[in-house]
Amino acid sequence: MNKLSYTLGGIEVVSQCAETQKTNKFWTLIYVRSGAGICMLEGRLQGFSDGDLFIIPPRLSYSFVSDDLGEEYNENVQASIMRFSESWLDALLSVFRSCSKVVLRLKEMKSAMSVNGTKWLKVSSLMAELTTSLQQEQPEKILQILDAFSTETDIYPMSRTTDYDDADIAEKVVRIKTYLDCHILNKITLEDISSYTGMNRTYFCLFFKKHFGSSLTDYINSKRVDMAAHRLKDRRGCISEIAHECGFPTVTYFNRIFRKYRGVTPSEYRKSL
């Protein structure tokens, strides 16, 4: 994890790569430099993509990686995070009285907010410059970033996933199941299936998790393991043949996934029958 730390008016400031905060005690400013995916924000899934900029107040926990989410949800995400505590803000105020307006605005913030428009352009540029600027230049950039939050302009509550009516949901669920049934033995990519259902990657991931109760990867692997278990019961073919027939790219991966869902390796499962 790359870290950048320095002191401003006797107050330590740390800017670092994205990480999960199960118990968030800070105001957290996140700038997604590249990548796309989903974070868990107070138990709610929230999509994000490169260039997104949002601020999360204290007590709102967030996670970029969850045990409930599959690998496809977050791909090569690189994000810069700046965190500051309430005591930091109080100390900042004692040193710079002109910061009273921005400190008040931040302390009044109750929900996660996204930054857009000209404010996004200013803050995102400053966040990007933090990791490359000279140490003596960093305090001024921090103050400029904070000053951007002194007004409400271009700051909005983070949006939720688009809602669909019941008929549309049922139709999409059927289309997804049909696609998976027809392609379960082939390579299934997130791009292909989301395009087939008329949703972008982020919304598809959110929709699938909500209406299928698992990630796309877990759903596919579970179906393939069930198929493999049936073939093992029939004692047809060797382990490598069954792995290939059921859509697993390698025997090693087949063994690992089978053990995950059945608690034993394919060979142990066959012997136990």
N, C-alpha and C positions, 0 to 999 in steps of 0.2 A: 504494500500500500504506500503510495507516494504521499509524503507529508510536507507541509510548508507551515512553519510556525514563526512567529515574531511577536514583538511587544508593542503595544500602542498605549501610551500614557500609563505605563505600568500594568497594562492589561494584556494577557496572552490571547492571541488570536490564532486559530488553526484552520487551515484550508486543506482538505484532503479528498482522496477518491471516495466514491460512494460506498456506504456500508449500511448494514441494517441497524435500526435502533428499536429494540424490543420495548425499552422503557425510555422514551424520549424526554429529556430534561432541558432541551435547548430549542431556541428558534433555529430552524435548519433551512438554509437556502441551498437548493439543489439545481445545478445546471447540467443537463444531459449533453455532453459534448458529441457523443456518437452512439449509435445503436438504438434499439427499440425493444419494448417489452411491457411488462406489467409489474406494478408494485402493489403490495397489500398495505392499505392505509386504513387503520382502525377497523380491520376485519372486512374492508370493502376493496374489491379489485379496481385498480385505476390504471388505465393504459397511458403510456408515454412514448415519445419518440425523440430522435436527435433534435436538439435545439430547444427542447422544452425547458422552462424555467419556472420553478415553483418554490413557495416558502411554507414550511410547516411549523405551527406554533408548538410550545411545550405541551406535553401530556398526550399528544397524538403520535402513537407509535407507527412505524412504517417498516416495511421489509421488501428488499429487492429480490430475495430468494425465499421461497416457502417450500416446506416439505410437500405441500399439497399441489404445487405447480410443477409442470414438466419442463424439460430442458428447452422446449421450443418457445417458452414465454419470454426469455431474456437472452438476446444474442449479442455478445461482444459489447456490452454496455459500458461506456466510460463516462463517468460523471464527476464533477467537482462539487464538493460540499463545503459550506462555510457554516459553522455552528457558533452560537454565542448564548450564554446563559443570562438569567435575570440579573445576577450579581455583576456580570460584565457590563450590561446595559446601565446599571446604577452607577458603576464606577466610571463609565464613559460619560455619563451625564454630569458627574462631579468634576470631570476634567474639561468637557466641552458643553457649556450651558446651552449653546445654540442647537444642540441635538435634542432638546426637550420635545419638539414636535414629532420627530421620528420615533423616539422612545415610547411616547404615549400611543402612537399608532400601532406599534408592534405589540405593546402590552394589551391593547384592546382586541387584538386578533384572536379569534376563537376557532377558525377553521382553516384548512389548507387553501392557499390561494395561488393562482397561476399568474404569471407576468406576461403581458403582451404589448404590442404596439411599439412606440418609440422608447418606452421604458424598458422593454425587453432588449431592444438593440443596445441601449446604454449599459444595462446591468450585465448582459451576457458577454459583452465585449470586455468589461472590467473583470468579470470572473475568469475569462480566458487569459487575460493579461497577468492575473495574479501568479500563475505558476511559472511565468517567464520573466517577470519584472524584477528589478533590483530590490534588495531588502529595504532600502531607504525610501523606495517609491510605494511600497505596499500599504503603509498606514493611510496615505492619502486616498488610495483606491478603495480601501475599506470604507472610509468616511463617505466617499462618493456613492458607493453601493447602498449604504444605509440611508443616505439622503434621498435616494430614489423612492424610498418607501414612506416618505413624509406626506405624500399626497395619495389619494385614492385612484388617480388616473391610471388606466391600463392594468389594474389589478382586479381579478375576478375569482369567485369561488371555483375550485376545480370541478370540471364537468363530470357528470356520470355517464355511464354507457347509454347509448340510445335504447329507448324502450320500444318493444314490438308488441302489437296486439296479439291476442291468444291464437287467432287463426294463422297469423304470420309465423309465430313461434312453432306451432304444430307442423306447418309446412317445412320450415327450415330443419326441424328435428328429423323429419322423415327423409328429406334430401340428404342429410348428413349420414344417417344410418344406411341408406341405399348405397351411397358412394363408398362407405367403409366396407359394406358387405361385398361389393363388387371388386374392391381393390385390396382386400385384406392380405392377400398373398403377394402383393406387389409393393414396391416402395411408395409410401404415401408421404407427400411433402405438405407442409403447412400452406405454402403458396398455392398449390394445386387445389386442395380441398376448400380453402377460403374463397378462392376465385370461383369455384364451382357453385358455392352457396351464395355468392353475391355479397360477401362481406370482406372488409379488409382484415389483415392479419390480427390486429389488436382486438377488434370487435369479435372476430371469430373465436379467439381464445377465451374472451370473457363469456361469450354465449355458450361455448362448449362446456366450460367449467360449471356454469350455472345450471344447465339443463341436462348434463350427463353425469355430473357429480365427480368427475375426475379430469385429469389432463388428457389431451389427445394421445400422447405417448403411452400413458398408463392404460387407456382404453384399448389401444391397438395391441399392446403387449399382452394384456389379459386375454383377449380373444385368441391370439396366436398360441398362448400357453395352453388354453383349453383344447385347441385343435391338436396340439402336440401330445397332450396327455391322452387323448382319445386314440391316437396312432400308437402310442406306447402301450396302451392296454391291449390293442390288437396284435402287438408284437410284430408289426410290419416294418421292415427296414432298420438300418443301423441309425445311431444317434445323429450322425452328420447328414444322412439323407432326410431324416425327419426335420432337422433344423432348417434345411434348405426348402423343403416342401411347405413348411409353415411360415416362410417369409423372414427367417432370421439370417442375417448376413454372414455370421460366423458361428462356429460351434461354441467358442468361448463366450460370446454374447448370449447365445441360447442357454448355456449352462447357468450363467449369472441371472438372467431374467427368470428362468424356470424356478431356480432356487428361491428367488424373491417372492414368487407367488405361491409356490407349493411347499417351500421349506426344505426341499431336498433337490439334488441334481436329477436330471433325466435318467441317468443310469441307476441311481438309488431308487427312484420312483418305479422303474421297470422291475427291479429285483424284488420290491416290496409287494408286487401284485401276485 
